[in-house]
Amino acid sequence: MPQYALKYADARGEIRQEVVEASSEQEVRDRMAQQGFLVYSVRPRVGISLAQPAGKRRKLDLEKFLIFNQQFITLFRAGLPILKCLDLLADRLTDSRLSPVISEIRDDVKKGSLLSEAFQRQQMFPPIYVTSIMAGERSGALGEVLERYLAYQRLALAVRKKILLSLIYPSVLVVLVIGLIVFLVTFVVPRFAELYSTTNAELPAPTRILISVGLAAEQFIVIGAIALVAAILGARYWLRTDAGRAMADRIKVRTPVLGEIWLKYQVAQLARLLATLLSGGIPLVQGMETASQSVNSPLLRSALAEAQKRVREGQSLSGALASTGLFPALAIDMIEVGESTGALPQMLNSVAEFYEDDVNTRMQAALSLIEPAIMIFMGLFVAFVLVSLYLPIFSLADAMK
């Protein structure tokens, strides 16, 4: 049945917007008039395309977007119409990039657009957010749907922050180790090479190797730095392409230990996202489509597209995901139980919680091994450099005796 975007005033005089199904526009007007509502406009519903052109996407600060949603839900729950909520927030947001966008959304809503259409038109908001708003408009429970999305956003940011914070110390340690190695090889070693060049003593093999490496590094350090920067920029550009991201995902999955952690993190994020959509009233097939457009991994997106096709053909979600060969067996079993008991959204949340805890535990275990390994490597390298540089001095002292 056709869908129509309806804008009307309720008994309290507040402006409301909904999506309704009817055989014709006149049927919608007659139905609303019988209920005593004042109809402002009825327009055929235009389907929302969640695909966002890469060239038009703008970066969204998720933390400030979270604050905006908290404020919007508070105002909406207080009984203010959507347009009034946008009016109040558009002029009070501290984010210089988000404030003009909200102003444009407010203007679109004033002209009669639905809130979901106005957000989607900006080409910068997550597909799950636009879909959640659309589900809230369709069901008349916008506040509840947005609160579910807000809870999802809080949890996703919390998990992401926890992982990033746990990576700070190893990253700083790696940078310091690399800096120390560069300093020893390009500065200290060439100074000792000048000293030993004034003697006719035969240098030990480790010293000759180290001095050759140090002199070459000193001579080509500028060229090497330029080549390194060019390689990093080239890799970043390549990783922005679909082929580059797909290759990077395949490498991540095959990496020992870290590949399993990365996959479980992606599964946890996907389960949390899909649970939020299903709890908001989105059908499973449409929820899988939105989820596939929301994940950043091309490998996972391709697997979801294949699973979505199988679900549309009548296969269960657990069977469709199992057929991809990508998802962990435990997650498949838990989803199968959720389908059989009719509690799929709750089970997906359980899957997300289980794998988020598992990722956190494995990350801590991996980092507890990586940090000593870095320290041991640094100690061995420094010891090799010192022994190689001072070994000729000991040899000369023994010869003088």
FIBALUM-672135 format. One line per 4 residues: their letters; for each residue x, y, z of C-alpha. Coordinates in steps of 0.2 Angstrom, whole numbers. Example, Ala and Ser with C-alpha at 12.3 -4.5 7.8 and 13.67 -1.06 7.14 Angstrom:
// FIBALUM-672135
AS = 62,-22,39 ~ 68,-5,36
END
This chain:
// FIBALUM-672135
MPQY = 0,0,0 ~ 7,18,-4 ~ 14,28,10 ~ 11,46,13
ALKY = 21,59,23 ~ 8,68,34 ~ 10,85,43 ~ -5,90,54
ADAR = -10,98,71 ~ -16,88,85 ~ -29,93,98 ~ -16,103,108
GEIR = -12,113,92 ~ 6,105,91 ~ 13,101,74 ~ 15,82,71
QEVV = 23,73,56 ~ 20,54,53 ~ 21,42,39 ~ 4,33,36
EASS = -2,20,23 ~ -17,23,13 ~ -24,19,-4 ~ -25,38,-9
EQEV = -21,55,-2 ~ -40,59,0 ~ -41,44,11 ~ -28,51,22
RDRM = -36,68,23 ~ -53,60,27 ~ -46,49,40 ~ -37,63,49
AQQG = -53,75,48 ~ -64,61,56 ~ -51,61,71 ~ -53,80,72
FLVY = -35,84,66 ~ -30,99,56 ~ -21,93,40 ~ -7,104,34
SVRP = 0,93,20 ~ -1,76,13 ~ 13,70,1 ~ 17,54,-7
RVGI = 31,46,3 ~ 48,46,-6 ~ 59,31,-2 ~ 75,36,7
SLAQ = 92,30,0 ~ 104,28,13 ~ 119,26,1 ~ 130,41,4
PAGK = 141,47,-10 ~ 159,47,-4 ~ 163,64,-12 ~ 149,72,-2
RRKL = 151,65,15 ~ 156,76,29 ~ 165,71,45 ~ 154,70,60
DLEK = 160,72,78 ~ 152,58,86 ~ 154,65,104 ~ 146,81,100
FLIF = 133,72,90 ~ 129,62,106 ~ 127,78,116 ~ 115,85,102
NQQF = 104,69,103 ~ 103,70,122 ~ 97,88,121 ~ 85,84,107
ITLF = 77,69,116 ~ 76,79,132 ~ 66,93,123 ~ 56,81,114
RAGL = 51,71,129 ~ 46,88,137 ~ 32,89,124 ~ 40,102,112
PILK = 36,100,94 ~ 51,94,83 ~ 52,111,74 ~ 53,120,91
CLDL = 67,108,97 ~ 77,111,81 ~ 74,130,83 ~ 81,129,101
LADR = 96,118,97 ~ 101,126,81 ~ 107,142,89 ~ 114,135,105
LTDS = 126,121,98 ~ 144,124,102 ~ 150,113,87 ~ 154,125,73
RLSP = 151,111,60 ~ 135,104,67 ~ 126,120,71 ~ 124,126,52
VISE = 118,108,47 ~ 105,108,61 ~ 99,125,55 ~ 97,118,37
IRDD = 88,103,44 ~ 76,115,53 ~ 73,125,37 ~ 69,108,28
VKKG = 57,103,41 ~ 48,120,40 ~ 46,118,22 ~ 37,101,25
SLLS = 50,88,24 ~ 50,74,37 ~ 64,74,50 ~ 72,58,42
EAFQ = 72,65,25 ~ 80,81,32 ~ 94,72,41 ~ 97,60,26
RQQM = 98,75,14 ~ 114,81,23 ~ 124,66,18 ~ 134,66,34
FPPI = 124,56,47 ~ 125,37,50 ~ 113,27,41 ~ 107,19,57
YVTS = 102,36,63 ~ 92,40,48 ~ 83,23,48 ~ 79,25,67
IMAG = 71,41,64 ~ 61,34,49 ~ 55,20,60 ~ 50,32,74
ERSG = 40,42,62 ~ 32,27,55 ~ 27,20,72 ~ 23,36,81
ALGE = 36,32,94 ~ 51,44,89 ~ 56,47,107 ~ 58,29,111
VLER = 67,25,95 ~ 79,39,98 ~ 83,34,116 ~ 87,16,109
YLAY = 99,24,97 ~ 107,35,110 ~ 110,20,121 ~ 118,12,107
QRLA = 129,27,103 ~ 134,28,121 ~ 140,10,122 ~ 149,11,105
LAVR = 159,26,110 ~ 163,19,127 ~ 170,3,119 ~ 179,13,106
KKIL = 187,24,119 ~ 192,9,130 ~ 201,1,116 ~ 210,17,110
LSLI = 216,21,128 ~ 223,4,130 ~ 233,7,114 ~ 241,23,119
YPSV = 255,16,130 ~ 261,3,117 ~ 260,16,103 ~ 271,29,113
LVVL = 283,15,118 ~ 285,10,99 ~ 288,28,94 ~ 301,30,107
VIGL = 310,14,103 ~ 310,19,84 ~ 317,36,89 ~ 331,28,99
IVFL = 336,16,85 ~ 336,31,73 ~ 347,41,85 ~ 359,27,88
VTFV = 361,22,70 ~ 362,39,62 ~ 371,49,75 ~ 381,39,87
VPRF = 387,25,76 ~ 395,38,63 ~ 404,47,77 ~ 413,30,82
AELY = 416,27,63 ~ 426,43,62 ~ 436,38,78 ~ 440,21,71
STTN = 445,27,54 ~ 460,35,62 ~ 467,18,68 ~ 474,4,57
AELP = 466,-9,68 ~ 456,-23,61 ~ 438,-21,67 ~ 427,-36,72
APTR = 413,-41,60 ~ 399,-35,71 ~ 407,-17,72 ~ 410,-17,53
ILIS = 392,-22,49 ~ 385,-9,61 ~ 397,5,55 ~ 392,1,37
VGLA = 373,2,41 ~ 376,18,51 ~ 386,27,37 ~ 373,22,24
AEQF = 359,28,36 ~ 367,45,39 ~ 370,47,20 ~ 352,43,15
IVIG = 342,48,30 ~ 334,63,21 ~ 329,53,6 ~ 323,39,17
AIAL = 312,51,27 ~ 305,58,11 ~ 302,40,4 ~ 294,35,21
VAAI = 282,50,21 ~ 278,46,3 ~ 274,28,7 ~ 263,33,21
LGAR = 253,45,11 ~ 252,33,-3 ~ 246,19,9 ~ 233,31,16
YWLR = 226,35,-1 ~ 226,17,-6 ~ 217,12,10 ~ 203,24,6
TDAG = 199,14,-10 ~ 187,-1,-9 ~ 201,-12,-15 ~ 213,-6,-2
RAMA = 201,-7,12 ~ 196,-25,6 ~ 215,-30,6 ~ 218,-22,23
DRIK = 203,-32,30 ~ 210,-48,23 ~ 227,-45,31 ~ 219,-41,47
VRTP = 209,-57,48 ~ 224,-67,44 ~ 235,-59,57 ~ 238,-71,72
VLGE = 230,-66,88 ~ 226,-48,82 ~ 215,-54,68 ~ 204,-64,80
IWLK = 202,-48,91 ~ 198,-37,76 ~ 185,-49,70 ~ 176,-51,87
YQVA = 176,-32,89 ~ 167,-30,72 ~ 155,-44,76 ~ 151,-35,93
QLAR = 148,-19,84 ~ 137,-27,71 ~ 127,-36,84 ~ 124,-20,94
LLAT = 119,-11,78 ~ 107,-24,72 ~ 99,-26,89 ~ 96,-7,90
LLSG = 87,-7,73 ~ 76,-22,77 ~ 71,-15,94 ~ 66,1,85
GIPL = 54,-9,74 ~ 64,-10,58 ~ 61,-27,48 ~ 76,-39,48
VQGM = 80,-37,30 ~ 80,-18,30 ~ 90,-19,46 ~ 103,-29,38
ETAS = 104,-17,24 ~ 106,-3,35 ~ 119,-12,45 ~ 129,-16,30
QSVN = 130,2,25 ~ 135,7,43 ~ 150,-5,45 ~ 167,2,39
SPLL = 174,-15,34 ~ 171,-20,16 ~ 174,-38,20 ~ 160,-38,33
RSAL = 149,-27,22 ~ 151,-40,8 ~ 147,-54,20 ~ 131,-45,26
AEAQ = 125,-42,8 ~ 126,-61,5 ~ 118,-65,21 ~ 104,-52,17
KRVR = 101,-60,1 ~ 99,-77,9 ~ 87,-70,22 ~ 76,-62,9
EGQS = 75,-79,1 ~ 68,-87,17 ~ 84,-93,26 ~ 86,-89,45
LSGA = 98,-76,50 ~ 109,-88,59 ~ 110,-100,44 ~ 113,-85,32
LAST = 128,-78,43 ~ 135,-96,45 ~ 135,-98,26 ~ 147,-83,25
GLFP = 161,-93,35 ~ 166,-76,43 ~ 156,-76,59 ~ 162,-85,75
ALAI = 152,-101,78 ~ 147,-96,96 ~ 139,-80,89 ~ 129,-91,76
DMIE = 123,-102,90 ~ 117,-88,101 ~ 108,-80,86 ~ 100,-96,82
VGES = 94,-98,100 ~ 87,-80,99 ~ 77,-84,83 ~ 70,-100,90
TGAL = 64,-91,106 ~ 58,-75,98 ~ 70,-64,107 ~ 82,-60,93
PQML = 86,-42,98 ~ 89,-46,116 ~ 101,-61,111 ~ 110,-49,99
NSVA = 113,-37,113 ~ 120,-52,123 ~ 131,-57,108 ~ 138,-39,108
EFYE = 141,-39,127 ~ 150,-56,127 ~ 161,-51,112 ~ 165,-34,119
DDVN = 171,-41,136 ~ 180,-55,126 ~ 189,-41,115 ~ 194,-31,131
TRMQ = 201,-47,139 ~ 211,-52,124 ~ 217,-34,121 ~ 224,-33,139
AALS = 232,-50,137 ~ 240,-46,120 ~ 246,-29,127 ~ 253,-37,142
LIEP = 264,-48,131 ~ 268,-34,118 ~ 275,-22,130 ~ 288,-34,138
AIMI = 293,-39,120 ~ 296,-21,115 ~ 307,-18,130 ~ 316,-34,127
FMGL = 319,-30,109 ~ 325,-12,114 ~ 337,-19,127 ~ 345,-32,115
FVAF = 347,-19,101 ~ 355,-6,113 ~ 366,-20,120 ~ 371,-25,102
VLVS = 376,-7,98 ~ 386,-4,113 ~ 395,-21,112 ~ 399,-18,94
LYLP = 405,0,96 ~ 416,-4,112 ~ 423,-21,106 ~ 437,-13,96
IFSL = 442,-2,111 ~ 444,-18,122 ~ 454,-26,108 ~ 466,-12,106
ADAM = 468,-11,125 ~ 472,-30,125 ~ 485,-27,111 ~ 493,-12,120
K = 496,-24,135
END
